[in-house]
Amino acid sequence: MTPLPALLSVLVLAVALAVCPAHAKARGVESLLSVYAAARPILDDPDQRNPFYLRAAVNKNKQAGEAAMYFEQPFSEIADTLSNSSSWCTVLILHLNVKACTYSPANNGEESLTIYLGRKFYQDPDDAFVMTYKFQTDRQDNYFSALITADRGPLGTSDYRIQLEIMDIEGRTFGRFQVSQKHSWISARAARLYLSTVGRNKKGITVVATDEEGNPVYSDGERAVAERNLLRYYFAITAFFRNKDPVGDHQFQERLNYWFDQTEQYKQLHELDRNRYLTDKKREFENQLALQNSQYIDKLTYKK
């Protein structure tokens, strides 16, 4: 049985999953353009400290969040790269709670991702909670979407969605990253337990007020959990593309360093020191490669 603390850590990761206005079910170009209209004043403001747009919400049994950003790379490069499920495993492993990720085509030709979720510290994949996601892509002339979904998760959670959409708008690659999931009665109680104990003092990214001395007051509760995880995902995606050219171990090292440097700009995101993060992630990445290789060997054996 997976220990409760590990499941709570998985739940913390899950709570970060997807935001949305009232018309969230609307997908595709029209929906993405509406987000662009809302995000553009923030993304193009030279006085903004952060070049991203981030929103999170908690409504009844659904947690939701989205982040919008510009990419330096052209639309075709982003779409070509993120059409491959293998690229997503390289992105996701940077996140603290992802212990490993493998990819494979399904029997019907659809691809899938197997993601091992656990604590923020090093954890062997055998001790992690394993979820299998369906991986789908949609590409049109000037629009690309990668969608990762799972029906069930830990503690009765359900309807997991992870989606990245991009468009070329006025010569710039604009992207929106969304994640969402639904609580069960058990997971909602576990979330409340977390927020009343180890997570009670943790804050989010959005400034919701100022105190008597004029200092910012940040979001808290499940909204804060969603914002922290969204930002960690955001930096994982940007780290992947910022360090796409180097090869081998140096490439992964550069991505780890970039991810850590970006997250450390926010005290709300601090969990580990650099050496611990780098050491843990290198071990987890080695586990990921071993799992992927084992999966490949098993398929060859089966074919024989």
N, C-alpha and C positions, 0 to 999 in steps of 0.2 A: 504493500500500500504506500502511496506517495505521502510523505509527512505533510501535516497541515501547514507548517511554515512555507514549504516549497509550493504548495497549492496557492497559498496567499500571495506568494511572489508572482506566480503565473497569473493570478487574478489581477494583480496590480498592472501587469503588462496588458491584460485583456481590457481593463477599464479604459485604456487609451484609445480604443477602437471606434471611430468615425462621427463626425459632426453633421449638422446639416440644417439648412433652412427648411421651411415648411414643404417646399417642393423637392425634397431630397431624392425622391424616386425618379425624378427627371434626370436622365443621363445624356451623355453625348455632347455635341458641339454647343447647343443652346444653353445647357446648364453650365458648361465650362466658361462660356462667354459672360454669363451673369456673375460668376465668381470673379472673373477677371475685372469686371467693372467695379466690384466692391473692393478688390484687393489693390488695384492699380494706384489709388492715391497713397497707399502706405508703401507699396513697393518702389514707387517713383519719387518718394519724398526724400530729398538729400539730407534732411535733418533727422531721419529715422535712424536709430542706432542699429536696428536689426532689419536686414533686407528680406523679411518674410512676413507672411500674413498667417495668423494662427487663431483658430476659434475652437471652442469645446463646449459641450453642453451635456447635461444629464436630465433625461425626461423619463419619469416613471422607471421602467425596467430596462431602458436603453441608454447606453453611453455612446457619445458620438464626438468626433473631432475632425477637423480638416486643417491642412496647412497649404498655402499657396506660395509659389516662388518662381523666380526666373532661373533658367539654366544657361550656363555660358556656351554649351555645345549646341550645334544646330539640331533641329527637330529630327532629322533622319538618323543622326547618330544615336540620340537618346532612344528613339523607337526601335532601331535595329538591335541595340544592346539589351534593352529591357523586354524584348520579345522572347528572350531565352530565359527559361526558368533557372538555369545555372547562375545567371547574373544576380538573381534575387537572393540566392543563398549567400553569395558573397556580400551583398548589402546587409542582409538581416543578421549575420553573425556578429556584426559590430555592436549590436544592441546588447546591453548588459544581461537581459533575461533570456536571450537566445543562446542555447548551449550547443546547438548544431543544426544543420539544415541539409537535406538531400533532395534531389530532384529526379524524376523519372517519368517516362511516358506511360499512360494508362493503356489497358488492353484495347480500348476503343479509339486510341490515337490521341486522347486528351492527356495533357501533362499534369503532374501533381507535385506538390512540395510536402515533405515531411519535416516538421519543425519540432525541435526538442526545446521545451520551455522550462525554466527553473529560476533559481535565485540569482542575485546580482553577483555573487562570488562564483568561483569555479565550481562546476558540477559535472560529474560524469554523465554522458547521455543515458546510461542505463538507469540513472536515478532521476531523470527528468520526466516531465509529462509530455507525451508524444501526441501530436495532432497532424492529421493529413489534410491538406488543402487542395482543392481543385484549382488549376492554373489556366486562365483563359486570356486571350488577347483579341483586340479589335483594332484594325488599322484602316483608316480611310485616307483620302488625299492629304488632308492637313490635320488629322486627328488620330491619336493613339491612346489606347487604354489597356492596362494590364490589371486583371481582376483575380484576386486570390480569395477563395471562399471555403468555409467549413461549416457543417451543420451543427456539430456539437463540440463542447470544450469542457474544461474542468468544472466541477461543482455544479453541473447542470446548465452552464452557460450555453448559448446557442447563437445561430445566425451570425457567424463571423464573416466580416468583409474587410479586405484590404485592397485599395484601388489607387492606382496612379494614372492620371490622365494628362496629356500634354497636347499643345497646339503651337503652331508658329503664328504669332500675332505681331504684325508690323515688324517683322524681321527678328523677333526675339522668341525664344522658346519659353512658353509659360506652362507651368505645371500645377496640378492640384493633387494632393495626397490625402486620401480619406481612409479611415478605419472605423469599424463599428461592431458591436456585439450586444446581445441581450442577457440580462441577469436572470437567474433563477431565484427562488426564495432562499435557497441555501447560499448561493454566491452573494446575494445582497446582504445577508447577515454577516458573511465573512468579510465583505468590504467594510461594513460598519465597524466590525471588530478591529480591522486593520487601522481604520481612520481614528479610532478611539484609543489606540495603543501606540505602536511604533510609528504610525503615519500621522499622528495628531498634530505635529508641529511642522509638517512639510507643506510648502507653499507652491503655488503654480507660477505662471509667467505673466498673466494679465494683471495689470494694476486696476483694482476695483474701487480704491478710495485713497485718501491720504490721512495720516494721523495728525494729532494736534501740533506736532513739530514740522509738519509738511513732508514727512517721509512717506514713500509709497506703501500701500497695503495691498498685498497680492492675494489672488484667489486661493481658496483652500478646498478641502473635501475632495469628492470624486472629480470635480472639474479640474482641480490642481493635478490630480493623478493623470488625467487625460492629457493635459497640457504638457506635463513633463515628458511623457512617453512620445507624444507627437513630435516634440522638439528633438528627442533622441533619434527617432526615425528620420526626421528631416536631415539631421547631420549625417546619418548613415548614408542616405542617398547622395548628398553633396560630397561626402568623403569618397564615395565610389567613383564619381565622375571627375573629381578634382585630381585623383591619382590613378587615372586609367592607363597612362602610357608606360610607367615603369613595369618591370616584369618580376615574377617570382616573389621571394620572401621580402625583398625591398618594397615592392608594391604594397603588400599587405601591411608591412610595418608603417609605411607612410599613411595609409588609410587609418590605422589605429591611432597614430599620433594626431592626425587632423581631427578625428572624431573626438578624442579626449580634449584637445585644445579648445575646440568649439564649445563643448558642453561645460568645461570649467569656467567659461565666461559667466555662468549662472550658478550662484551658490545653491539655488534650488535643485540643481541637477547633480551636485557632488555626492558621490557614494564611495569611491575608491581613490587611492592615490595612483599616480601614473604607473609606477612599477607594477603594482598589483594588477591593474587593468591589463597592461601589456602582457604580463606573464600568464594571467588567466586566459586571455583571448587567444594567445598563441597555442596553448594547450587545447583549448576548445576547437580551434581551427584544425589542428592536427587530428582531433577526433572526427571532425566533420569530413576531412579528406579520407580517413580510414573507412568511415561509414559509406561514403560514396563509392569508394573502390570495392568494398565488400559487396555492395548492391550490384555493381557492374559484373563482378565475378560470379555472383549467384545467378544472374541472368544468362551468362554464357554457359554455365553448368546446366541450367534448365533447358536451354536450347539444344544441347547435346543429347 
